[in-house]
Amino acid sequence: MPFVVVRVNMAITAEQELELKARLGQAIGLVPGKSEEYLLVSIEDKCHLFLAGDGQMPLAYLEVSVFGNEVHAGYTAFTYAPRHVIGRAWTPSTTSAN
């Protein structure tokens, strides 16, 4: 079972959360044999995240666990997908930091 943890330092709406979950569900299909049907997603907003000492800019941290694929097929494509998924789920101008 793939497991994706998303932590952001912004408040996100229920609508944005559902959109993010749905887009991650689509993206996991890039890994052969994986689908949204078995995807576990945890989304945590308003986390205290800092990059280079700055906690005011919009930040996201993702942890992805995918097992059962010895040749890592689809991992490269999926590695880049969440970056685009998060960017489409919300824009900094529609959310507030902390």
Backbone torsions as a table, in degrees:
resi	resn	phi	psi	omega
1	MET	NA	119.6	175.7
2	PRO	-68.3	145.5	179.6
3	PHE	-134.1	125.8	179.3
4	VAL	-122.1	125.9	175.2
5	VAL	-110.4	126.1	178.6
6	VAL	-118.2	123.1	175.5
7	ARG	-119.9	129.9	178.1
8	VAL	-129.6	154.2	179.7
9	ASN	-94.5	11.5	179.7
10	MET	-111.4	160.3	169.4
11	ALA	-80.4	135.6	176.7
12	ILE	-125.1	149.5	-179.1
13	THR	-81.4	164.6	176.7
14	ALA	-60.1	-37.2	178.5
15	GLU	-63.4	-44.8	178.4
16	GLN	-64.5	-38.2	178.9
17	GLU	-63.2	-44.9	178.6
18	LEU	-65.2	-38.5	177.8
19	GLU	-64.9	-42.8	178.9
20	LEU	-62.1	-45.9	178.9
21	LYS	-60.7	-43.4	179.9
22	ALA	-64.9	-41.8	-179.8
23	ARG	-68.8	-35.8	174.5
24	LEU	-66.0	-35.6	176.8
25	GLY	-62.0	-38.6	176.4
26	GLN	-69.4	-41.9	-175.5
27	ALA	-66.2	-34.4	-177.8
28	ILE	-64.4	-20.5	176.1
29	GLY	-64.2	-12.9	175.9
30	LEU	-69.4	-19.2	177.5
31	VAL	-95.1	117.7	-177.7
32	PRO	-53.9	133.3	178.1
33	GLY	83.9	-0.3	-179.6
34	LYS	-112.3	144.2	-179.9
35	SER	-150.2	167.0	179.1
36	GLU	-61.0	-25.5	-177.9
37	GLU	-55.8	-32.5	-178.5
38	TYR	-115.7	10.8	-177.5
39	LEU	-81.9	129.7	174.4
40	LEU	-105.0	126.8	-177.2
41	VAL	-126.5	134.1	172.8
42	SER	-120.4	127.1	180.0
43	ILE	-121.9	122.0	-178.5
44	GLU	-122.0	118.5	178.3
45	ASP	-103.0	170.9	179.9
46	LYS	56.7	35.2	176.3
47	CYS	-79.0	153.7	177.2
48	HIS	-88.4	96.2	-179.3
49	LEU	-117.6	138.8	-179.9
50	PHE	-133.1	137.0	174.5
51	LEU	-125.4	121.8	-177.3
52	ALA	54.9	36.2	178.2
53	GLY	80.9	-1.5	-177.4
54	ASP	-104.8	119.8	177.5
55	GLY	-107.4	7.6	-177.3
56	GLN	-91.9	-26.6	179.7
57	MET	-75.8	149.4	177.9
58	PRO	-62.1	126.4	-179.0
59	LEU	-131.8	150.1	174.5
60	ALA	-137.8	142.9	177.1
61	TYR	-128.2	127.5	-179.2
62	LEU	-118.7	139.3	169.8
63	GLU	-118.8	130.5	-178.9
64	VAL	-126.9	127.1	175.7
65	SER	-120.3	118.6	177.9
66	VAL	-134.1	124.5	-177.8
67	PHE	-122.4	168.4	174.9
68	GLY	82.2	27.2	-178.9
69	ASN	-140.5	82.0	-172.5
70	GLU	-58.6	-30.8	-179.0
71	VAL	-94.5	1.3	177.7
72	HIS	59.6	31.8	178.8
73	ALA	-61.4	132.1	177.9
74	GLY	84.2	-7.3	-177.2
75	TYR	-64.4	-41.2	-178.8
76	THR	-62.8	-46.3	179.1
77	ALA	-62.7	-42.1	-179.5
78	PHE	-69.6	-30.6	179.3
79	THR	-58.6	-37.8	-178.7
80	TYR	-85.7	-21.5	-175.4
81	ALA	-62.8	-46.7	-176.9
82	PRO	-58.8	-32.7	178.0
83	ARG	-58.8	-42.8	179.0
84	HIS	-75.1	-34.4	178.8
85	VAL	-61.5	-47.9	-178.3
86	ILE	-66.8	-41.5	178.9
87	GLY	-61.0	-32.9	-179.9
88	ARG	-83.9	-25.1	-176.3
89	ALA	-69.6	-32.3	177.0
90	TRP	-160.5	162.8	175.6
91	THR	-119.5	149.9	-179.2
92	PRO	-55.1	-29.1	-177.6
93	SER	-72.4	-15.6	-179.2
94	THR	-105.2	3.5	178.5
95	THR	-130.4	164.0	177.9
96	SER	-120.6	139.9	178.0
97	ALA	-70.3	143.6	179.0
98	ASN	44.3	NA	NA
